[in-house]
Amino acid sequence: DSGVTQTPKHLITATGQRVTLRCSPRSGDLSVYWYQQSLDQGLQFLIHYYNGEERAKGNILERFSAQQFPDLHSELNLSSLELGDSALYFCASSVGGTSEETQYFGPGTRLLVL
Amino acid sequence: GQNIDQPTEMTATEGAIVQINCTYQTSGFNGLFWYQQHAGEAPTFLSYNVLDGLEEKGRFSSFLSRSKGYSYLLLKELQMKDSASYLCAVRYGNTGKLIFGQGTTLQVKP
């Protein structure tokens, strides 16, 4: 158990819908990272927040957005869902936002878009 | 681009040693991580290299050559529970962004 929690564990929804995935980092960690893992593309970095501010963006679609709240939990919002958005979404956290820190991953949210 | 290359699959025997290679583009390199991932589960941290050389952690060791853009993960005394996917991830620049390889699926046979 990494200490990173994610809810829900599973989510089934329909195309065109909107969902929110939630992540709570390890106690004391200020950074949250979001990743998408699909069968054909492996783990893809989406976005990084540090202490409430966006630090880096990866290949995140415009239909996706994220934020980190004052209590440091983070939410990833996915809208106008498409079949191809079906994937495992992982959140990871680290103590600060520096480049040498290890990221610890949560258990993931499995999203299925029908 | 920042392609990370690793073999797709490997098979080894219980009790043996296996080496999983990873190559990456060197420009902007700022650290390399190895993670283990069992199917449907979260990646778990195994090792971190930022300087050349070998880092040993029990049955697992990781090596880095920055000039060659090359790393390997060495697993000794293989156990059945080591059957998993092994992910090589590289950090470029000063952000927290990690670029992951596709992963190497290791199957340990009795």
Interface residues (C-beta under 8 A of the other chain):
Chain A: S2 V4 S31 Y33 Y35 G42 L43 Q44 F45 H48 Y50 R55 A56 G58 L88 F90 S94 G97 T98 S99 E100 E101 T102 Q103 Y104 F105 G106 P107 G108 R110
Chain B: N30 G31 F33 Y35 G40 E41 A42 P43 T44 F45 Y48 V50 L87 A89 R91 G93 N94 T95 G96 K97 L98 I99 F100 G101 Q102 G103
